[in-house]
Amino acid sequence: MLIALYAMLEARRRATEDLHAVRVVALAAGRSVIEGDLRAMAGEGRPGLLFDTLLAVDRAYTGSVRSGEEALDALIGFLRAALPAETVRNVHRGEGARTRAAYLAVRE
């Protein structure tokens, strides 16, 4: 019985380690995507907007975590809408309207 219990605990430990490794990989992939978005935005000639918005996100986090998360979500939405269409998706009618709406959400 002790051997079975040990085997179960060992399997749980390995599963926890595997889950942690997967989470680390997912976080690294997410960071890579965000860095790519930021490089694309800076490459479009709008580094001032990017840095101003990052400062606003930082100030929002200083106020509260919830407002910081909302500001960061608005920035991510804008970055997704503003990235060149050929690198993210095909161009669709109304793309400009989504970009403007995302931009306005960021500016709020």
Rosetta blueprint (number, residue, H / E / L):
1 M L
2 L H
3 I H
4 A H
5 L H
6 Y H
7 A H
8 M H
9 L H
10 E H
11 A H
12 R H
13 R H
14 R H
15 A H
16 T H
17 E H
18 D H
19 L H
20 H H
21 A H
22 V H
23 R H
24 V H
25 V H
26 A H
27 L H
28 A H
29 A H
30 G H
31 R H
32 S H
33 V H
34 I H
35 E H
36 G H
37 D H
38 L H
39 R H
40 A H
41 M H
42 A H
43 G H
44 E L
45 G L
46 R L
47 P H
48 G H
49 L H
50 L H
51 F H
52 D H
53 T H
54 L H
55 L H
56 A H
57 V H
58 D H
59 R H
60 A H
61 Y H
62 T H
63 G H
64 S L
65 V H
66 R H
67 S H
68 G H
69 E H
70 E H
71 A H
72 L H
73 D H
74 A H
75 L H
76 I H
77 G H
78 F H
79 L H
80 R H
81 A H
82 A H
83 L L
84 P L
85 A H
86 E H
87 T H
88 V H
89 R L
90 N L
91 V L
92 H L
93 R L
94 G L
95 E H
96 G H
97 A H
98 R H
99 T H
100 R H
101 A H
102 A H
103 Y H
104 L H
105 A H
106 V H
107 R H
108 E L
